[in-house]
């Protein structure tokens, strides 16, 4: 009887261990999905910020160019 009890307990331990491994695997997969989703969102936000910064920089450059006073070329004289 004691051998049957040991085998039963061992069988239950194996089943519980397998169930725990499966649950851990599912939890790990869910955590990975959440991490990937967050990384995608962060990447998209960073790309939007970079595009906005580039647009502002281009606008600032255009404004600076408009403010530069470029002298007209000197007229060539016939004396040369």
PDB file with one MODEL, atoms N, CA, C and O in Angstrom:
MODEL        1
ATOM      1  N   UNK A   1       0.816  -1.193   0.000  1.00  0.00           N
ATOM      2  CA  UNK A   1       0.000   0.000   0.000  1.00  0.00           C
ATOM      3  C   UNK A   1       0.861   1.260   0.000  1.00  0.00           C
ATOM      4  O   UNK A   1       0.533   2.252  -0.650  1.00  0.00           O
ATOM      5  N   UNK A   2       1.948   1.203   0.726  1.00  0.00           N
ATOM      6  CA  UNK A   2       2.793   2.374   0.818  1.00  0.00           C
ATOM      7  C   UNK A   2       3.444   2.675  -0.530  1.00  0.00           C
ATOM      8  O   UNK A   2       3.684   3.841  -0.844  1.00  0.00           O
ATOM      9  N   UNK A   3       3.736   1.647  -1.338  1.00  0.00           N
ATOM     10  CA  UNK A   3       4.313   1.867  -2.659  1.00  0.00           C
ATOM     11  C   UNK A   3       3.283   2.554  -3.565  1.00  0.00           C
ATOM     12  O   UNK A   3       3.644   3.453  -4.324  1.00  0.00           O
ATOM     13  N   UNK A   4       2.038   2.159  -3.501  1.00  0.00           N
ATOM     14  CA  UNK A   4       0.975   2.788  -4.281  1.00  0.00           C
ATOM     15  C   UNK A   4       0.823   4.253  -3.883  1.00  0.00           C
ATOM     16  O   UNK A   4       0.637   5.122  -4.734  1.00  0.00           O
ATOM     17  N   UNK A   5       0.902   4.511  -2.598  1.00  0.00           N
ATOM     18  CA  UNK A   5       0.798   5.891  -2.107  1.00  0.00           C
ATOM     19  C   UNK A   5       1.963   6.734  -2.616  1.00  0.00           C
ATOM     20  O   UNK A   5       1.764   7.874  -3.035  1.00  0.00           O
ATOM     21  N   UNK A   6       3.186   6.179  -2.582  1.00  0.00           N
ATOM     22  CA  UNK A   6       4.360   6.901  -3.073  1.00  0.00           C
ATOM     23  C   UNK A   6       4.215   7.201  -4.568  1.00  0.00           C
ATOM     24  O   UNK A   6       4.495   8.314  -5.014  1.00  0.00           O
ATOM     25  N   UNK A   7       3.776   6.203  -5.336  1.00  0.00           N
ATOM     26  CA  UNK A   7       3.612   6.402  -6.771  1.00  0.00           C
ATOM     27  C   UNK A   7       2.532   7.441  -7.070  1.00  0.00           C
ATOM     28  O   UNK A   7       2.668   8.238  -7.998  1.00  0.00           O
ATOM     29  N   UNK A   8       1.469   7.426  -6.284  1.00  0.00           N
ATOM     30  CA  UNK A   8       0.393   8.391  -6.469  1.00  0.00           C
ATOM     31  C   UNK A   8       0.884   9.804  -6.157  1.00  0.00           C
ATOM     32  O   UNK A   8       0.621  10.741  -6.911  1.00  0.00           O
ATOM     33  N   UNK A   9       1.588   9.947  -5.061  1.00  0.00           N
ATOM     34  CA  UNK A   9       2.133  11.253  -4.675  1.00  0.00           C
ATOM     35  C   UNK A   9       3.131  11.737  -5.729  1.00  0.00           C
ATOM     36  O   UNK A   9       3.123  12.909  -6.106  1.00  0.00           O
ATOM     37  N   UNK A  10       3.985  10.831  -6.201  1.00  0.00           N
ATOM     38  CA  UNK A  10       4.948  11.193  -7.236  1.00  0.00           C
ATOM     39  C   UNK A  10       4.229  11.633  -8.510  1.00  0.00           C
ATOM     40  O   UNK A  10       4.612  12.624  -9.132  1.00  0.00           O
ATOM     41  N   UNK A  11       3.200  10.902  -8.893  1.00  0.00           N
ATOM     42  CA  UNK A  11       2.414  11.254 -10.074  1.00  0.00           C
ATOM     43  C   UNK A  11       1.777  12.622  -9.930  1.00  0.00           C
ATOM     44  O   UNK A  11       1.768  13.414 -10.872  1.00  0.00           O
ATOM     45  N   UNK A  12       1.245  12.898  -8.749  1.00  0.00           N
ATOM     46  CA  UNK A  12       0.649  14.217  -8.506  1.00  0.00           C
ATOM     47  C   UNK A  12       1.688  15.334  -8.575  1.00  0.00           C
ATOM     48  O   UNK A  12       1.412  16.421  -9.082  1.00  0.00           O
ATOM     49  N   UNK A  13       2.877  15.054  -8.063  1.00  0.00           N
ATOM     50  CA  UNK A  13       3.958  16.049  -8.130  1.00  0.00           C
ATOM     51  C   UNK A  13       4.345  16.338  -9.581  1.00  0.00           C
ATOM     52  O   UNK A  13       4.567  17.488  -9.957  1.00  0.00           O
ATOM     53  N   UNK A  14       4.420  15.284 -10.384  1.00  0.00           N
ATOM     54  CA  UNK A  14       4.768  15.467 -11.793  1.00  0.00           C
ATOM     55  C   UNK A  14       3.701  16.297 -12.500  1.00  0.00           C
ATOM     56  O   UNK A  14       4.022  17.225 -13.243  1.00  0.00           O
ATOM     57  N   UNK A  15       2.433  15.962 -12.269  1.00  0.00           N
ATOM     58  CA  UNK A  15       1.336  16.697 -12.905  1.00  0.00           C
ATOM     59  C   UNK A  15       1.335  18.162 -12.467  1.00  0.00           C
ATOM     60  O   UNK A  15       1.166  19.060 -13.292  1.00  0.00           O
ATOM     61  N   UNK A  16       1.523  18.397 -11.187  1.00  0.00           N
ATOM     62  CA  UNK A  16       1.560  19.779 -10.679  1.00  0.00           C
ATOM     63  C   UNK A  16       2.749  20.547 -11.259  1.00  0.00           C
ATOM     64  O   UNK A  16       2.629  21.726 -11.593  1.00  0.00           O
ATOM     65  N   UNK A  17       3.891  19.877 -11.375  1.00  0.00           N
ATOM     66  CA  UNK A  17       5.071  20.532 -11.945  1.00  0.00           C
ATOM     67  C   UNK A  17       4.844  20.911 -13.393  1.00  0.00           C
ATOM     68  O   UNK A  17       5.218  22.005 -13.815  1.00  0.00           O
ATOM     69  N   UNK A  18       4.233  20.014 -14.164  1.00  0.00           N
ATOM     70  CA  UNK A  18       3.937  20.307 -15.559  1.00  0.00           C
ATOM     71  C   UNK A  18       2.952  21.464 -15.685  1.00  0.00           C
ATOM     72  O   UNK A  18       3.099  22.329 -16.548  1.00  0.00           O
ATOM     73  N   UNK A  19       1.951  21.465 -14.817  1.00  0.00           N
ATOM     74  CA  UNK A  19       0.971  22.552 -14.840  1.00  0.00           C
ATOM     75  C   UNK A  19       1.643  23.885 -14.489  1.00  0.00           C
ATOM     76  O   UNK A  19       1.343  24.913 -15.097  1.00  0.00           O
ATOM     77  N   UNK A  20       2.542  23.865 -13.517  1.00  0.00           N
ATOM     78  CA  UNK A  20       3.251  25.085 -13.124  1.00  0.00           C
ATOM     79  C   UNK A  20       4.142  25.577 -14.260  1.00  0.00           C
ATOM     80  O   UNK A  20       4.238  26.781 -14.497  1.00  0.00           O
ATOM     81  N   UNK A  21       4.793  24.652 -14.962  1.00  0.00           N
ATOM     82  CA  UNK A  21       5.644  25.042 -16.097  1.00  0.00           C
ATOM     83  C   UNK A  21       4.804  25.659 -17.212  1.00  0.00           C
ATOM     84  O   UNK A  21       5.193  26.663 -17.809  1.00  0.00           O
ATOM     85  N   UNK A  22       3.673  25.064 -17.482  1.00  0.00           N
ATOM     86  CA  UNK A  22       2.794  25.592 -18.530  1.00  0.00           C
ATOM     87  C   UNK A  22       2.305  26.985 -18.159  1.00  0.00           C
ATOM     88  O   UNK A  22       2.268  27.871 -19.012  1.00  0.00           O
ATOM     89  N   UNK A  23       1.930  27.192 -16.906  1.00  0.00           N
ATOM     90  CA  UNK A  23       1.471  28.502 -16.459  1.00  0.00           C
ATOM     91  C   UNK A  23       2.598  29.525 -16.557  1.00  0.00           C
ATOM     92  O   UNK A  23       2.380  30.663 -16.973  1.00  0.00           O
ATOM     93  N   UNK A  24       3.809  29.110 -16.168  1.00  0.00           N
ATOM     94  CA  UNK A  24       4.959  30.018 -16.252  1.00  0.00           C
ATOM     95  C   UNK A  24       5.234  30.393 -17.705  1.00  0.00           C
ATOM     96  O   UNK A  24       5.579  31.535 -18.004  1.00  0.00           O
ATOM     97  N   UNK A  25       5.078  29.420 -18.607  1.00  0.00           N
ATOM     98  CA  UNK A  25       5.285  29.689 -20.022  1.00  0.00           C
ATOM     99  C   UNK A  25       4.237  30.685 -20.537  1.00  0.00           C
ATOM    100  O   UNK A  25       4.571  31.596 -21.295  1.00  0.00           O
ATOM    101  N   UNK A  26       3.007  30.521 -20.140  1.00  0.00           N
ATOM    102  CA  UNK A  26       1.944  31.440 -20.558  1.00  0.00           C
ATOM    103  C   UNK A  26       2.180  32.838 -19.998  1.00  0.00           C
ATOM    104  O   UNK A  26       2.000  33.832 -20.702  1.00  0.00           O
ATOM    105  N   UNK A  27       2.582  32.913 -18.738  1.00  0.00           N
ATOM    106  CA  UNK A  27       2.875  34.209 -18.127  1.00  0.00           C
ATOM    107  C   UNK A  27       4.028  34.904 -18.847  1.00  0.00           C
ATOM    108  O   UNK A  27       3.995  36.113 -19.075  1.00  0.00           O
ATOM    109  N   UNK A  28       5.046  34.123 -19.201  1.00  0.00           N
ATOM    110  CA  UNK A  28       6.195  34.677 -19.902  1.00  0.00           C
ATOM    111  C   UNK A  28       5.791  35.191 -21.285  1.00  0.00           C
ATOM    112  O   UNK A  28       6.243  36.253 -21.712  1.00  0.00           O
ATOM    113  N   UNK A  29       4.951  34.444 -21.972  1.00  0.00           N
ATOM    114  CA  UNK A  29       4.488  34.872 -23.292  1.00  0.00           C
ATOM    115  C   UNK A  29       3.668  36.155 -23.185  1.00  0.00           C
ATOM    116  O   UNK A  29       3.807  37.054 -24.014  1.00  0.00           O
ATOM    117  N   UNK A  30       2.821  36.240 -22.174  1.00  0.00           N
ATOM    118  CA  UNK A  30       2.006  37.446 -21.981  1.00  0.00           C
ATOM    119  C   UNK A  30       2.890  38.651 -21.664  1.00  0.00           C
ATOM    120  O   UNK A  30       2.657  39.747 -22.173  1.00  0.00           O
ATOM    121  N   UNK A  31       3.899  38.446 -20.826  1.00  0.00           N
ATOM    122  CA  UNK A  31       4.820  39.536 -20.492  1.00  0.00           C
ATOM    123  C   UNK A  31       5.587  39.990 -21.730  1.00  0.00           C
ATOM    124  O   UNK A  31       5.818  41.185 -21.918  1.00  0.00           O
ATOM    125  N   UNK A  32       5.981  39.039 -22.572  1.00  0.00           N
ATOM    126  CA  UNK A  32       6.692  39.389 -23.803  1.00  0.00           C
ATOM    127  C   UNK A  32       5.792  40.193 -24.732  1.00  0.00           C
ATOM    128  O   UNK A  32       6.245  41.162 -25.342  1.00  0.00           O
ATOM    129  N   UNK A  33       4.529  39.808 -24.848  1.00  0.00           N
ATOM    130  CA  UNK A  33       3.591  40.556 -25.689  1.00  0.00           C
ATOM    131  C   UNK A  33       3.436  41.985 -25.185  1.00  0.00           C
ATOM    132  O   UNK A  33       3.431  42.930 -25.973  1.00  0.00           O
ATOM    133  N   UNK A  34       3.308  42.138 -23.872  1.00  0.00           N
ATOM    134  CA  UNK A  34       3.159  43.473 -23.298  1.00  0.00           C
ATOM    135  C   UNK A  34       4.404  44.315 -23.556  1.00  0.00           C
ATOM    136  O   UNK A  34       4.303  45.502 -23.870  1.00  0.00           O
ATOM    137  N   UNK A  35       5.571  43.702 -23.424  1.00  0.00           N
ATOM    138  CA  UNK A  35       6.823  44.418 -23.656  1.00  0.00           C
ATOM    139  C   UNK A  35       6.926  44.869 -25.103  1.00  0.00           C
ATOM    140  O   UNK A  35       7.321  46.001 -25.381  1.00  0.00           O
ATOM    141  N   UNK A  36       6.569  43.982 -26.024  1.00  0.00           N
ATOM    142  CA  UNK A  36       6.624  44.326 -27.452  1.00  0.00           C
ATOM    143  C   UNK A  36       5.653  45.453 -27.771  1.00  0.00           C
ATOM    144  O   UNK A  36       5.985  46.372 -28.519  1.00  0.00           O
ATOM    145  N   UNK A  37       4.457  45.383 -27.205  1.00  0.00           N
ATOM    146  CA  UNK A  37       3.466  46.433 -27.436  1.00  0.00           C
ATOM    147  C   UNK A  37       3.973  47.779 -26.925  1.00  0.00           C
ATOM    148  O   UNK A  37       3.828  48.803 -27.592  1.00  0.00           O
ATOM    149  N   UNK A  38       4.567  47.763 -25.739  1.00  0.00           N
ATOM    150  CA  UNK A  38       5.091  49.002 -25.164  1.00  0.00           C
ATOM    151  C   UNK A  38       6.257  49.541 -26.000  1.00  0.00           C
ATOM    152  O   UNK A  38       6.370  50.749 -26.208  1.00  0.00           O
ATOM    153  N   UNK A  39       7.117  48.646 -26.475  1.00  0.00           N
ATOM    154  CA  UNK A  39       8.245  49.078 -27.298  1.00  0.00           C
ATOM    155  C   UNK A  39       7.759  49.690 -28.609  1.00  0.00           C
ATOM    156  O   UNK A  39       8.306  50.692 -29.071  1.00  0.00           O
ATOM    157  N   UNK A  40       6.733  49.089 -29.206  1.00  0.00           N
ATOM    158  CA  UNK A  40       6.175  49.649 -30.443  1.00  0.00           C
ATOM    159  C   UNK A  40       5.626  51.049 -30.198  1.00  0.00           C
ATOM    160  O   UNK A  40       5.855  51.963 -30.990  1.00  0.00           O
ATOM    161  N   UNK A  41       4.901  51.209 -29.094  1.00  0.00           N
ATOM    162  CA  UNK A  41       4.329  52.516 -28.768  1.00  0.00           C
ATOM    163  C   UNK A  41       5.432  53.538 -28.531  1.00  0.00           C
ATOM    164  O   UNK A  41       5.342  54.671 -29.004  1.00  0.00           O
ATOM    165  N   UNK A  42       6.472  53.146 -27.801  1.00  0.00           N
ATOM    166  CA  UNK A  42       7.580  54.066 -27.525  1.00  0.00           C
ATOM    167  C   UNK A  42       8.312  54.437 -28.805  1.00  0.00           C
ATOM    168  O   UNK A  42       8.716  55.586 -28.980  1.00  0.00           O
ATOM    169  N   UNK A  43       8.485  53.466 -29.705  1.00  0.00           N
ATOM    170  CA  UNK A  43       9.159  53.731 -30.969  1.00  0.00           C
ATOM    171  C   UNK A  43       8.343  54.703 -31.814  1.00  0.00           C
ATOM    172  O   UNK A  43       8.890  55.629 -32.413  1.00  0.00           O
ATOM    173  N   UNK A  44       7.038  54.486 -31.857  1.00  0.00           N
ATOM    174  CA  UNK A  44       6.164  55.372 -32.628  1.00  0.00           C
ATOM    175  C   UNK A  44       6.188  56.782 -32.043  1.00  0.00           C
ATOM    176  O   UNK A  44       6.260  57.761 -32.786  1.00  0.00           O
ATOM    177  N   UNK A  45       6.130  56.890 -30.720  1.00  0.00           N
ATOM    178  CA  UNK A  45       6.199  58.204 -30.083  1.00  0.00           C
ATOM    179  C   UNK A  45       7.523  58.898 -30.397  1.00  0.00           C
ATOM    180  O   UNK A  45       7.552  60.095 -30.686  1.00  0.00           O
ATOM    181  N   UNK A  46       8.610  58.144 -30.339  1.00  0.00           N
ATOM    182  CA  UNK A  46       9.927  58.724 -30.622  1.00  0.00           C
ATOM    183  C   UNK A  46      10.011  59.180 -32.072  1.00  0.00           C
ATOM    184  O   UNK A  46      10.588  60.228 -32.361  1.00  0.00           O
ATOM    185  N   UNK A  47       9.442  58.403 -32.980  1.00  0.00           N
ATOM    186  CA  UNK A  47       9.456  58.798 -34.398  1.00  0.00           C
ATOM    187  C   UNK A  47       8.638  60.063 -34.618  1.00  0.00           C
ATOM    188  O   UNK A  47       9.043  60.948 -35.372  1.00  0.00           O
ATOM    189  N   UNK A  48       7.485  60.147 -33.959  1.00  0.00           N
ATOM    190  CA  UNK A  48       6.662  61.357 -34.083  1.00  0.00           C
ATOM    191  C   UNK A  48       7.401  62.565 -33.532  1.00  0.00           C
ATOM    192  O   UNK A  48       7.377  63.638 -34.135  1.00  0.00           O
ATOM    193  N   UNK A  49       8.063  62.398 -32.384  1.00  0.00           N
ATOM    194  CA  UNK A  49       8.827  63.495 -31.795  1.00  0.00           C
ATOM    195  C   UNK A  49       9.961  63.921 -32.719  1.00  0.00           C
ATOM    196  O   UNK A  49      10.209  65.114 -32.894  1.00  0.00           O
ATOM    197  N   UNK A  50      10.649  62.949 -33.308  1.00  0.00           N
ATOM    198  CA  UNK A  50      11.759  63.277 -34.210  1.00  0.00           C
ATOM    199  C   UNK A  50      11.254  64.020 -35.438  1.00  0.00           C
ATOM    200  O   UNK A  50      11.887  64.970 -35.897  1.00  0.00           O
ATOM    201  N   UNK A  51      10.117  63.589 -35.968  1.00  0.00           N
ATOM    202  CA  UNK A  51       9.552  64.279 -37.135  1.00  0.00           C
ATOM    203  C   UNK A  51       9.152  65.706 -36.783  1.00  0.00           C
ATOM    204  O   UNK A  51       9.383  66.626 -37.568  1.00  0.00           O
ATOM    205  N   UNK A  52       8.555  65.896 -35.610  1.00  0.00           N
ATOM    206  CA  UNK A  52       8.165  67.241 -35.181  1.00  0.00           C
ATOM    207  C   UNK A  52       9.404  68.122 -34.974  1.00  0.00           C
ATOM    208  O   UNK A  52       9.401  69.299 -35.336  1.00  0.00           O
ATOM    209  N   UNK A  53      10.453  67.549 -34.395  1.00  0.00           N
ATOM    210  CA  UNK A  53      11.692  68.311 -34.194  1.00  0.00           C
ATOM    211  C   UNK A  53      12.330  68.692 -35.524  1.00  0.00           C
ATOM    212  O   UNK A  53      12.835  69.804 -35.676  1.00  0.00           O
ATOM    213  N   UNK A  54      12.308  67.780 -36.481  1.00  0.00           N
ATOM    214  CA  UNK A  54      12.875  68.069 -37.806  1.00  0.00           C
ATOM    215  C   UNK A  54      12.076  69.166 -38.497  1.00  0.00           C
ATOM    216  O   UNK A  54      12.646  70.042 -39.148  1.00  0.00           O
ATOM    217  N   UNK A  55      10.755  69.114 -38.355  1.00  0.00           N
ATOM    218  CA  UNK A  55       9.912  70.144 -38.959  1.00  0.00           C
ATOM    219  C   UNK A  55      10.183  71.509 -38.338  1.00  0.00           C
ATOM    220  O   UNK A  55      10.262  72.514 -39.045  1.00  0.00           O
ATOM    221  N   UNK A  56      10.327  71.544 -37.002  1.00  0.00           N
ATOM    222  CA  UNK A  56      10.643  72.812 -36.337  1.00  0.00           C
ATOM    223  C   UNK A  56      12.006  73.336 -36.766  1.00  0.00           C
ATOM    224  O   UNK A  56      12.178  74.534 -36.989  1.00  0.00           O
ATOM    225  N   UNK A  57      12.974  72.429 -36.880  1.00  0.00           N
ATOM    226  CA  UNK A  57      14.315  72.851 -37.287  1.00  0.00           C
ATOM    227  C   UNK A  57      14.294  73.408 -38.708  1.00  0.00           C
ATOM    228  O   UNK A  57      14.937  74.419 -38.988  1.00  0.00           O
ATOM    229  N   UNK A  58      13.562  72.755 -39.598  1.00  0.00           N
ATOM    230  CA  UNK A  58      13.467  73.249 -40.980  1.00  0.00           C
ATOM    231  C   UNK A  58      12.804  74.618 -41.012  1.00  0.00           C
ATOM    232  O   UNK A  58      13.222  75.494 -41.769  1.00  0.00           O
ATOM    233  N   UNK A  59      11.786  74.805 -40.205  1.00  0.00           N
ATOM    234  CA  UNK A  59      11.106  76.097 -40.144  1.00  0.00           C
ATOM    235  C   UNK A  59      12.043  77.171 -39.607  1.00  0.00           C
ATOM    236  O   UNK A  59      12.079  78.288 -40.124  1.00  0.00           O
ATOM    237  N   UNK A  60      12.801  76.829 -38.565  1.00  0.00           N
ATOM    238  CA  UNK A  60      13.753  77.791 -37.995  1.00  0.00           C
ATOM    239  C   UNK A  60      14.825  78.165 -39.013  1.00  0.00           C
ATOM    240  O   UNK A  60      15.226  79.325 -39.109  1.00  0.00           O
ATOM    241  N   UNK A  61      15.281  77.179 -39.766  1.00  0.00           N
ATOM    242  CA  UNK A  61      16.304  77.458 -40.783  1.00  0.00           C
ATOM    243  C   UNK A  61      15.728  78.361 -41.868  1.00  0.00           C
ATOM    244  O   UNK A  61      16.387  79.303 -42.309  1.00  0.00           O
ATOM    245  N   UNK A  62      14.512  78.078 -42.293  1.00  0.00           N
ATOM    246  CA  UNK A  62      13.885  78.907 -43.327  1.00  0.00           C
ATOM    247  C   UNK A  62      13.737  80.347 -42.842  1.00  0.00           C
ATOM    248  O   UNK A  62      13.983  81.288 -43.597  1.00  0.00           O
ATOM    249  N   UNK A  63      13.337  80.515 -41.585  1.00  0.00           N
ATOM    250  CA  UNK A  63      13.198  81.876 -41.041  1.00  0.00           C
ATOM    251  C   UNK A  63      14.549  82.577 -40.976  1.00  0.00           C
ATOM    252  O   UNK A  63      14.650  83.767 -41.272  1.00  0.00           O
ATOM    253  N   UNK A  64      15.582  81.844 -40.591  1.00  0.00           N
ATOM    254  CA  UNK A  64      16.919  82.435 -40.494  1.00  0.00           C
ATOM    255  C   UNK A  64      17.429  82.841 -41.872  1.00  0.00           C
ATOM    256  O   UNK A  64      18.063  83.885 -42.021  1.00  0.00           O
ATOM    257  N   UNK A  65      17.155  82.024 -42.869  1.00  0.00           N
ATOM    258  CA  UNK A  65      17.591  82.347 -44.229  1.00  0.00           C
ATOM    259  C   UNK A  65      16.892  83.611 -44.733  1.00  0.00           C
ATOM    260  O   UNK A  65      17.501  84.436 -45.413  1.00  0.00           O
ATOM    261  N   UNK A  66      15.619  83.754 -44.396  1.00  0.00           N
ATOM    262  CA  UNK A  66      14.877  84.938 -44.822  1.00  0.00           C
ATOM    263  C   UNK A  66      15.444  86.208 -44.209  1.00  0.00           C
ATOM    264  O   UNK A  66      15.345  87.280 -44.805  1.00  0.00           O
ATOM    265  N   UNK A  67      16.032  86.101 -43.038  1.00  0.00           N
ATOM    266  CA  UNK A  67      16.541  87.281 -42.331  1.00  0.00           C
ATOM    267  C   UNK A  67      17.952  87.662 -42.754  1.00  0.00           C
ATOM    268  O   UNK A  67      18.429  88.739 -42.399  1.00  0.00           O
ATOM    269  N   UNK A  68      18.621  86.806 -43.500  1.00  0.00           N
ATOM    270  CA  UNK A  68      19.988  87.104 -43.917  1.00  0.00           C
ATOM    271  C   UNK A  68      19.946  88.130 -45.047  1.00  0.00           C
ATOM    272  O   UNK A  68      19.220  87.968 -46.027  1.00  0.00           O
ATOM    273  N   UNK A  69      20.732  89.179 -44.889  1.00  0.00           N
ATOM    274  CA  UNK A  69      20.793  90.237 -45.894  1.00  0.00           C
ATOM    275  C   UNK A  69      21.979  89.949 -46.804  1.00  0.00           C
ATOM    276  O   UNK A  69      23.134  90.101 -46.406  1.00  0.00           O
ATOM    277  N   UNK A  70      21.682  89.538 -48.014  1.00  0.00           N
ATOM    278  CA  UNK A  70      22.741  89.225 -48.975  1.00  0.00           C
ATOM    279  C   UNK A  70      22.927  90.446 -49.868  1.00  0.00           C
ATOM    280  O   UNK A  70      21.990  90.874 -50.543  1.00  0.00           O
ATOM    281  N   UNK A  71      24.123  91.000 -49.873  1.00  0.00           N
ATOM    282  CA  UNK A  71      24.352  92.186 -50.710  1.00  0.00           C
ATOM    283  C   UNK A  71      24.314  91.817 -52.186  1.00  0.00           C
ATOM    284  O   UNK A  71      24.689  90.714 -52.583  1.00  0.00           O
ATOM    285  N   UNK A  72      23.852  92.766 -52.980  1.00  0.00           N
ATOM    286  CA  UNK A  72      23.822  92.553 -54.425  1.00  0.00           C
ATOM    287  C   UNK A  72      25.242  92.527 -54.944  1.00  0.00           C
ATOM    288  O   UNK A  72      26.117  93.202 -54.402  1.00  0.00           O
ATOM    289  N   UNK A  73      25.477  91.753 -55.988  1.00  0.00           N
ATOM    290  CA  UNK A  73      26.867  91.734 -56.532  1.00  0.00           C
ATOM    291  C   UNK A  73      27.238  93.108 -57.067  1.00  0.00           C
ATOM    292  O   UNK A  73      26.406  93.833 -57.612  1.00  0.00           O
ATOM    293  N   UNK A  74      28.475  93.435 -56.901  1.00  0.00           N
ATOM    294  CA  UNK A  74      28.967  94.744 -57.382  1.00  0.00           C
ATOM    295  C   UNK A  74      28.939  94.766 -58.893  1.00  0.00           C
ATOM    296  O   UNK A  74      29.264  93.778 -59.552  1.00  0.00           O
ATOM    297  N   UNK A  75      28.549  95.903 -59.431  1.00  0.00           N
ATOM    298  CA  UNK A  75      28.501  96.042 -60.896  1.00  0.00           C
ATOM    299  C   UNK A  75      29.925  96.115 -61.423  1.00  0.00           C
ATOM    300  O   UNK A  75      30.785  96.789 -60.856  1.00  0.00           O
ATOM    301  N   UNK A  76      30.151  95.406 -62.519  1.00  0.00           N
ATOM    302  CA  UNK A  76      31.493  95.426 -63.104  1.00  0.00           C
ATOM    303  C   UNK A  76      31.668  96.741 -63.858  1.00  0.00           C
ATOM    304  O   UNK A  76      30.755  97.218 -64.532  1.00  0.00           O
ATOM    305  N   UNK A  77      32.813  97.290 -63.734  1.00  0.00           N
ATOM    306  CA  UNK A  77      33.082  98.542 -64.443  1.00  0.00           C
ATOM    307  C   UNK A  77      33.830  98.250 -65.738  1.00  0.00           C
ATOM    308  O   UNK A  77      34.520  97.238 -65.856  1.00  0.00           O
ATOM    309  N   UNK A  78      33.688  99.122 -66.673  1.00  0.00           N
ATOM    310  CA  UNK A  78      34.352  98.954 -67.969  1.00  0.00           C
ATOM    311  C   UNK A  78      35.816  99.337 -67.903  1.00  0.00           C
ATOM    312  O   UNK A  78      36.558  99.130 -68.864  1.00  0.00           O
ATOM    313  N   UNK A  79      36.240  99.893 -66.779  1.00  0.00           N
ATOM    314  CA  UNK A  79      37.616 100.357 -66.642  1.00  0.00           C
ATOM    315  C   UNK A  79      38.605  99.221 -66.509  1.00  0.00           C
ATOM    316  O   UNK A  79      39.798  99.418 -66.739  1.00  0.00           O
ATOM    317  N   UNK A  80      38.164  98.088 -66.160  1.00  0.00           N
ATOM    318  CA  UNK A  80      39.102  97.001 -65.872  1.00  0.00           C
ATOM    319  C   UNK A  80      39.798  96.597 -67.080  1.00  0.00           C
ATOM    320  O   UNK A  80      40.631  95.692 -67.039  1.00  0.00           O
TER     321      UNK A  80
ENDMDL
END
